[in-house]
Amino acid sequence: MDDPRTLVSTDWLAQHLNDPDLRILDASWYMPDAGRDPKAEYDAGHIPGARFFDIDEITDQRSSLPHMAPPSEKFISRMRAMGVGDGHQVVVYDGAGLFSAARVWWTFRLMGKTDIAVLDGGLPKWRAEGREIEDMPPVVRDRHITVARQNHLVKDVTQVAHAAKLGLAEVIDARGAPRFEGSVPEPRPGLRSGHIPGARNVPFGEVLNPDGTMKQGAALKAVFEAAGVDLSRPAITTCGSGVTASILALALERLGHRDWAVYDGSWSEWGMYDDLPVETGPARKG
């Protein structure tokens, strides 16, 4: 199961914890209504050697949309300051289990860095197993990093609208069914309710086990197929703001599906524009 380019277990990380070229990132992030402070939680206790990756700061702050992917120059600057660079194996985790860490995995992949894996089950599983936690900041040494942005891994609103209208890709929405169907208001004010016409609905929790680890093999594939997703076609994943869409991207990659991209603006963008079409009700399965 362990794959240093997608997902590794807590056992794998424990075995490699003292590797000189391992870098661990705490990428915890929570919805605003969760009442949790990820940086304060990191300061109180984290996996030994972990650096804190601030999803809301390492972003394109020229955009009014939440935590859009950062420009390459900013990513390089922040990673060098964190001592993360070329030749490093990166493992990223979060405090929810498997939630925001996938967003950082996707960000690294977008920058052309493939030696990165999400910790399966995250900090909750690590803690539940009684493994080591520390509250000291790591010793950081600057490290050179090069990037090669992979533009095929991200889609903008124009590209998504074109693909949805012409049926060029499976649009897969990671939000829960009530939000997808438009039966509840969006948590962010000012957004319409519903989904991109023709989209499939795979709530991100359905690709996870109760302990926050990701389903494997046939069980994972069955989740997509039950939602009517044709895994032979290109896929665009979306959600509220591009975080849980990255979980679906990671799941697709685990299944060997390589032709995927994340809609970075997601519903925070699509739901804002009155001239973009919106559907409500359950997803069409045909």
C-alpha positions as CSV (number, residue, x, y, z in Angstrom):
1,M,0.0,0.0,0.0
2,D,2.8,2.4,0.9
3,D,3.7,4.7,-2.1
4,P,6.0,7.7,-1.4
5,R,4.3,9.5,-4.3
6,T,0.7,9.2,-3.1
7,L,0.0,7.7,0.3
8,V,2.1,6.2,3.2
9,S,1.1,4.5,6.4
10,T,2.0,5.6,9.9
11,D,4.2,2.5,10.1
12,W,6.1,3.7,7.0
13,L,6.6,7.1,8.5
14,A,7.7,5.8,11.8
15,Q,10.3,3.6,10.1
16,H,11.6,6.6,8.0
17,L,11.3,9.3,10.7
18,N,15.0,9.9,11.0
19,D,15.9,9.7,7.3
20,P,18.1,12.8,6.6
21,D,16.2,13.7,3.4
22,L,12.7,13.3,4.9
23,R,10.6,16.4,5.4
24,I,7.3,16.4,7.2
25,L,4.6,19.0,6.8
26,D,1.6,19.7,9.0
27,A,-1.0,21.1,6.6
28,S,-3.9,21.2,9.0
29,W,-6.7,23.5,7.9
30,Y,-10.4,23.6,9.0
31,M,-13.6,25.2,7.8
32,P,-14.1,28.5,9.6
33,D,-17.1,27.2,11.6
34,A,-14.9,24.3,13.1
35,G,-13.6,26.6,15.8
36,R,-10.1,25.2,15.5
37,D,-6.8,27.0,15.2
38,P,-4.4,24.8,13.2
39,K,-1.2,26.8,14.0
40,A,-2.0,26.8,17.7
41,E,-2.6,23.0,17.6
42,Y,0.7,22.5,15.7
43,D,2.6,24.6,18.3
44,A,1.1,22.5,21.1
45,G,2.1,19.2,19.5
46,H,3.2,17.8,16.1
47,I,5.0,14.8,14.6
48,P,8.7,15.2,15.2
49,G,10.4,17.4,12.7
50,A,7.2,18.7,11.1
51,R,7.0,22.2,9.6
52,F,3.7,24.0,9.5
53,F,2.3,24.6,6.0
54,D,-0.1,27.5,6.1
55,I,-2.7,26.8,3.4
56,D,-4.3,30.2,3.7
57,E,-0.9,32.0,3.4
58,I,0.9,30.0,0.8
59,T,-1.6,31.0,-1.8
60,D,-2.3,33.5,-4.6
61,Q,-3.3,36.4,-2.5
62,R,-4.0,38.5,-5.6
63,S,-7.2,36.4,-5.9
64,S,-10.3,37.2,-3.9
65,L,-11.1,33.4,-3.9
66,P,-10.0,31.3,-0.9
67,H,-6.5,29.7,-0.9
68,M,-6.0,29.6,-4.6
69,A,-2.8,27.8,-5.8
70,P,0.3,30.1,-5.2
71,P,2.4,31.5,-8.0
72,S,5.6,29.4,-8.5
73,E,7.8,32.1,-7.1
74,K,5.9,32.3,-3.9
75,F,5.9,28.5,-3.5
76,I,9.7,28.4,-4.1
77,S,10.2,31.2,-1.5
78,R,8.1,29.6,1.2
79,M,9.6,26.1,0.7
80,R,13.1,27.3,0.8
81,A,12.4,29.2,4.1
82,M,10.9,25.9,5.5
83,G,14.0,23.9,4.4
84,V,12.1,21.9,1.8
85,G,13.8,21.4,-1.5
86,D,15.1,19.2,-4.2
87,G,16.0,15.7,-3.2
88,H,13.6,15.6,-0.3
89,Q,10.9,13.0,0.3
90,V,7.9,15.0,1.7
91,V,5.2,13.5,3.8
92,V,2.2,15.8,4.6
93,Y,-0.5,15.2,7.2
94,D,-3.3,17.1,8.9
95,G,-5.2,17.0,12.2
96,A,-8.5,15.8,10.7
97,G,-7.2,12.4,9.4
98,L,-7.2,12.9,5.7
99,F,-8.6,16.2,4.7
100,S,-6.4,19.3,3.9
101,A,-3.2,17.4,3.5
102,A,-4.3,16.2,0.0
103,R,-4.6,19.9,-1.0
104,V,-0.8,20.3,-0.3
105,W,-0.1,17.0,-2.1
106,W,-1.8,18.5,-5.1
107,T,0.0,21.8,-4.8
108,F,3.4,20.0,-4.9
109,R,2.3,17.9,-7.9
110,L,1.2,21.1,-9.6
111,M,4.7,22.5,-9.1
112,G,6.2,19.4,-10.6
113,K,7.3,17.8,-7.3
114,T,6.3,14.1,-7.2
115,D,8.2,12.9,-4.1
116,I,5.4,13.7,-1.8
117,A,2.9,11.5,0.0
118,V,-0.1,12.0,2.3
119,L,0.1,10.3,5.7
120,D,-2.9,7.9,5.7
121,G,-5.1,8.6,8.7
122,G,-3.0,11.7,9.6
123,L,-2.3,13.0,13.1
124,P,-5.4,11.3,14.7
125,K,-4.1,7.8,13.7
126,W,-0.5,8.7,14.7
127,R,-1.7,9.8,18.1
128,A,-4.1,6.9,18.5
129,E,-1.1,4.5,18.1
130,G,0.8,6.3,20.9
131,R,3.5,7.5,18.6
132,E,5.9,10.4,19.4
133,I,4.8,14.0,19.5
134,E,6.9,17.1,20.1
135,D,6.2,20.8,20.6
136,M,9.6,22.1,19.6
137,P,10.0,23.9,16.2
138,P,12.4,22.0,13.8
139,V,15.9,23.3,13.0
140,V,15.5,24.6,9.4
141,R,18.3,25.0,6.9
142,D,17.6,26.7,3.5
143,R,17.4,24.2,0.6
144,H,17.4,25.0,-3.1
145,I,14.2,24.0,-4.9
146,T,13.2,23.9,-8.5
147,V,9.7,23.7,-9.9
148,A,8.1,23.0,-13.2
149,R,4.5,23.9,-13.1
150,Q,2.2,21.2,-14.5
151,N,-0.7,23.3,-15.9
152,H,-2.7,20.2,-16.9
153,L,-3.4,19.5,-13.2
154,V,-5.4,22.6,-12.7
155,K,-8.5,24.0,-14.5
156,D,-10.0,27.5,-14.4
157,V,-13.6,28.4,-14.7
158,T,-13.5,28.9,-18.5
159,Q,-12.0,25.4,-19.0
160,V,-14.5,23.8,-16.6
161,A,-17.4,25.5,-18.3
162,H,-16.2,24.4,-21.7
163,A,-15.6,20.8,-20.5
164,A,-19.0,20.6,-18.8
165,K,-21.0,22.0,-21.7
166,L,-19.4,19.7,-24.3
167,G,-19.1,16.6,-22.0
168,L,-15.3,16.5,-22.4
169,A,-14.7,15.3,-18.9
170,E,-16.3,13.8,-15.8
171,V,-16.8,16.7,-13.4
172,I,-16.8,15.1,-9.9
173,D,-18.0,17.1,-6.9
174,A,-16.6,16.2,-3.4
175,R,-19.2,18.2,-1.4
176,G,-21.9,16.4,0.6
177,A,-25.1,15.5,-1.1
178,P,-27.2,18.3,0.5
179,R,-24.9,21.0,-0.8
180,F,-24.5,19.3,-4.2
181,E,-28.3,18.9,-4.6
182,G,-28.9,22.5,-3.4
183,S,-31.1,21.6,-0.6
184,V,-29.1,23.5,2.0
185,P,-27.4,27.0,1.8
186,E,-23.8,27.2,1.0
187,P,-21.6,27.9,4.1
188,R,-19.9,30.8,2.3
189,P,-22.3,33.8,1.9
190,G,-23.4,35.0,-1.5
191,L,-23.1,31.7,-3.3
192,R,-25.9,30.0,-5.2
193,S,-26.8,26.5,-4.2
194,G,-26.5,23.5,-6.5
195,H,-23.9,22.0,-8.8
196,I,-22.2,22.2,-12.2
197,P,-24.6,20.7,-14.8
198,G,-23.8,17.1,-15.5
199,A,-21.5,16.7,-12.5
200,R,-21.2,13.5,-10.5
201,N,-21.3,13.5,-6.7
202,V,-18.7,11.6,-4.7
203,P,-18.7,13.2,-1.2
204,F,-15.1,13.0,0.0
205,G,-16.0,11.0,3.1
206,E,-17.1,8.1,0.9
207,V,-13.6,7.4,-0.2
208,L,-12.4,7.1,3.4
209,N,-12.7,4.5,6.1
210,P,-14.0,5.3,9.5
211,D,-10.5,5.8,10.9
212,G,-9.7,8.5,8.3
213,T,-7.6,6.3,6.0
214,M,-8.3,6.0,2.3
215,K,-10.2,3.0,0.9
216,Q,-8.1,0.7,-1.3
217,G,-8.4,-1.1,-4.6
218,A,-11.8,-2.5,-5.5
219,A,-13.5,-0.7,-2.6
220,L,-12.2,2.6,-3.7
221,K,-13.1,2.0,-7.3
222,A,-16.6,1.0,-6.3
223,V,-17.3,4.4,-4.8
224,F,-16.7,6.2,-8.0
225,E,-18.6,3.6,-10.1
226,A,-21.6,3.8,-7.7
227,A,-21.7,7.6,-8.4
228,G,-21.9,7.0,-12.1
229,V,-18.3,8.0,-12.8
230,D,-16.7,6.6,-16.0
231,L,-13.1,6.0,-14.9
232,S,-12.0,5.7,-18.5
233,R,-12.7,9.4,-19.2
234,P,-10.8,12.5,-18.1
235,A,-11.8,13.8,-14.7
236,I,-12.1,17.3,-13.2
237,T,-12.6,17.3,-9.4
238,T,-14.3,20.2,-7.6
239,C,-15.7,21.0,-4.2
240,G,-16.3,24.2,-2.1
241,S,-12.9,25.8,-2.4
242,G,-10.5,23.2,-3.8
243,V,-9.5,21.4,-0.6
244,T,-11.6,18.2,-0.7
245,A,-11.5,18.1,-4.5
246,S,-7.8,17.3,-3.9
247,I,-8.8,14.2,-1.9
248,L,-10.7,12.9,-4.9
249,A,-7.6,13.7,-7.1
250,L,-5.5,11.6,-4.8
251,A,-8.0,8.8,-4.9
252,L,-8.0,8.8,-8.7
253,E,-4.2,8.8,-8.7
254,R,-4.3,5.8,-6.3
255,L,-6.6,4.0,-8.8
256,G,-4.1,4.5,-11.6
257,H,-6.3,7.2,-13.2
258,R,-3.7,9.8,-14.5
259,D,-6.0,12.1,-16.6
260,W,-7.4,14.3,-13.8
261,A,-7.3,17.9,-12.8
262,V,-8.5,20.0,-9.9
263,Y,-10.9,23.0,-10.5
264,D,-9.1,25.4,-8.2
265,G,-11.8,28.0,-7.8
266,S,-14.5,25.3,-7.3
267,W,-17.9,26.3,-6.0
268,S,-16.5,29.5,-4.4
269,E,-16.1,30.7,-7.9
270,W,-18.8,28.9,-9.9
271,G,-21.5,29.7,-7.4
272,M,-20.7,33.4,-7.4
273,Y,-21.4,34.1,-11.1
274,D,-25.1,34.4,-12.1
275,D,-24.3,33.8,-15.8
276,L,-23.0,30.2,-15.1
277,P,-25.5,27.5,-15.3
278,V,-26.5,25.6,-12.1
279,E,-28.4,22.3,-11.6
280,T,-30.1,21.2,-8.4
281,G,-31.3,17.8,-7.3
282,P,-29.5,14.5,-7.3
283,A,-26.7,13.8,-9.9
284,R,-27.7,12.1,-13.1
285,K,-26.3,8.6,-13.2
286,G,-26.6,7.9,-16.9
